[in-house]
């Protein structure tokens, strides 16, 4: 019976992850429609994307001061309702300014949701089985890439740019009601009021704790190991390797499908053989995949898809034991605050790593991209640092 309840909880958490990942990802392919409809330039469109991350960064720190004072169920439903309202507001936006505000609201609650989902997994699932649980929850990203985003683009083409947001908002409303009736109270982390640190002390305690500070550094290096190269995989495959627009979708379809099946396996392997060991092995394979992607010449689509898919598998695969290790560096009563800070740090690292990559990569006269290999060297270097830092993390809960 206990295992059945855990499976239901993990499924609901995966749905929560799926919905807010779709909301974040779907805005990017709709860029040309939004620029045309609202009469905005590329810089104004980029603000629509970045305001989500900035809002998640800011409110992640704010929520870290208070989030561990509430029942996890209450906090999850409250933030999911906020996310749902923001998403529905996006679908109703008739001006650029209103859409911008709606994206900021959605980001504020979406970032906290990501932290809460991981905190709940850390609270409910013992460390010995947490890797497998994390693999299940993290497949939401893969499913979103394979099914959610293509379906969203198709629906937007048929019904208008707003339709995917309206649909996600309606589905999220139903899920919020289901969570209210199905999820149990989760109060095992709550402390007596007299022992709670003040909000600012909570933040200080996180950064002054060596183990938690190392986990944040670990998280930053992983983000740089991922997001320096990810934004330019599709453009590089098109401009340097020779993919067509349609063939680019194969990258995400094949790679995403593989990770859907392999992430739960990576979780089980990390539980069986050790999270650090599996992370290290996956990271070493990732070094080769990063180098191959960033130096790939014009080859057949089959070879190119083998290279890109290998990166999807090992980069996503190492994230499962990595996230499991991160949840274990903090006790339950402080896990929500720590994961909120970690989410904020990740948003900052994502933005900086993408900016650094964009600054390094240049365009050749023929339109192809240059210096992508140097971005790959940065990702490889950060991945090596991540391996070293991972070995110093200590599990306490």
C-alpha positions, -999 to +999 in steps of 0.1 A: +000+000+000+028+024+009+045+018-025+012+024-043+008+058-025+044+067-035+037+059-071+006+081-071+026+109-055+054+106-080+030+106-109+013+138-097+047+154-092+057+144-127+025+160-141+033+192-122+068+192-136+055+184-171+030+213-170+054+240-159+082+228-182+058+229-212+048+264-202+084+275-201+095+258-233+066+265-256+071+302-257+104+299-276+091+282-308+062+308-309+087+337-313+079+346-349+041+346-342+044+367-312+067+393-329+042+396-357+011+397-336+023+422-310+046+441-334+077+436-313+114+432-322+137+402-313+150+421-283+115+426-269+107+390-275+139+379-257+126+398-227+094+377-227+117+346-223+141+361-198+115+378-175+103+343-166+138+332-155+145+365-137+112+362-118+119+326-109+154+337-097+140+365-075+110+347-060+131+316-054+152+335-029+121+351-013+103+318-010+134+302+006+129+324+036+094+310+044+086+279+024+097+254+051+071+269+075+042+254+056+028+220+049+044+208+016+009+200+002-004+235+010+027+251-005+025+229-036-011+236-043-008+274-036+021+277-060+005+255-086-027+277-085-005+308-089+012+291-119-021+282-134-035+318-130-003+331-147-006+306-176-043+314-182-034+351-181-008+345-208-035+330-230-057+361-225-029+387-232-039+412-259-009+435-254+028+430-251+029+446-217+002+423-203+020+392-217+052+404-201+036+407-167+018+374-171+051+356-179+067+372-148+038+359-126+041+324-141+079+324-136+075+335-100+054+304-091+069+280-117+104+284-102+091+276-067+072+246-080+104+231-094+120+234-060+090+220-041+088+189-063+124+180-056+120+188-019+089+165-016+108+137-033+136+142-009+113+142+021+091+113+012+114+088-006+144+073+014+178+080+000+182+043-009+153+045-034+154+082-042+174+079-074+147+057-090+120+082-078+140+111-092+143+093-126+105+090-128+099+127-119+126+140-143+112+121-173+087+150-174+113+170-192+118+143-218+081+138-223+077+176-227+104+176-254+090+147-273+052+152-270+044+185-253+063+210-274+055+196-308+018+192-299+018+227-285+033+241-318+008+222-338-022+234-317-009+270-319-007+267-357-043+255-358-059+277-332-036+306-324-005+312-302-026+315-271-042+280-273-014+259-258-013+282-227-051+280-224-050+242-226-021+239-200-040+263-177-072+243-179-054+210-174-035+225-144-067+236-129-080+201-129-047+187-115-048+213-087-083+200-076-071+164-078-041+172-057-063+188-030-083+156-026-056+130-032-023+143-017-018+136+020-005+163+043+032+165+044+044+180+077+073+159+087+097+187+080+079+213+102+098+226+132+085+241+164+079+279+160+104+286+188+133+269+169+127+284+135+154+308+124+144+342+111+140+345+073+174+361+066+191+337+090+177+309+068+195+322+038+227+328+058+226+292+071+225+278+036+255+297+023+275+293+055+271+255+055+300+241+036+281+210+024+252+230+011+275+256-004+294+229-022+260+215-035+252+249-049+286+251-066+280+216-079+246+227-093+262+258-110+289+238-127+264+213-140+243+241-155+274+254-173+282+219-184+247+217-200+235+251-211+266+265-227+261+241-256+223+233-255+210+266-270+231+262-301+227+225-308+198+230-332+214+261-351+247+242-354+230+211-368+212+233-394+240+257-403+271+235-400+259+199-404+231+205-429+199+196-411+166+209-425+140+225-403+120+193-402+151+172-395+159+193-364+128+180-348+142+145-351+170+155-326+145+161-298+121+133-309+149+106-309+169+120-279+138+127-259+123+093-265+155+075-254+156+095-222+120+087-214+129+050-211+165+054-198+161+080-170+142+056-147+169+030-154+196+055-145+178+062-113+176+025-104+213+020-113+223+049-091+204+034-062+220+000-067+256+010-074+259+044-058+248+079-069+284+093-071+296+063-091+268+065-117+271+103-120+309+100-126+305+073-153+278+093-171+298+125-168+328+109-184+307+097-213+293+132-215+327+146-221+331+127-253+295+135-264+301+172-258+333+172-279+317+153-307+287+176-309+307+208-309+332+195-336+307+175-358+314+181-395+288+176-423+278+140-419+247+118-426+216+124-405+219+090-390+254+096-376+244+131-364+214+117-346+236+091-329+258+119-316+230+142-304+211+113-289+241+101-270+244+136-255+207+137-245+211+103-228+243+109-208+236+146-199+201+138-187+213+106-172+239+123-150+213+148-138+193+120-120+220+109-096+233+145-094+199+158-082+195+129-059+228+138-042+218+175-040+186+166-021+206+146+004+229+174+016+202+191+038+178+179+064+141+177+058+132+208+078+154+230+056+151+212+023+124+234+008+144+266+015+176+250+001+160+238-030+144+272-036+178+288-034+192+262-057+165+268-083+173+306-081+210+298-086+202+275-115+182+302-132+211+327-129+236+301-142+213+292-171+211+329-182+249+335-177+260+303-195+237+311-225+251+346-226+287+334-225+280+310-253+264+336-274+293+359-269+319+333-279+301+319-310+305+339-342+290+336-377+311+328-407+305+346-441+287+315-453+263+316-424+278+287-405+287+290-368+323+294-356+340+288-322+314+263-310+342+240-300+354+266-275+320+265-259+324+228-258+357+231-240+340+253-213+313+226-209+339+199-206+359+219-181+328+226-160+318+189-162+353+179-148+349+204-120+315+190-112+330+155-109+355+168-084+329+187-064+305+158-064+331+137-046+331+161-017+294+162-011+281+144+021+247+129+023+229+136+056+193+129+049 
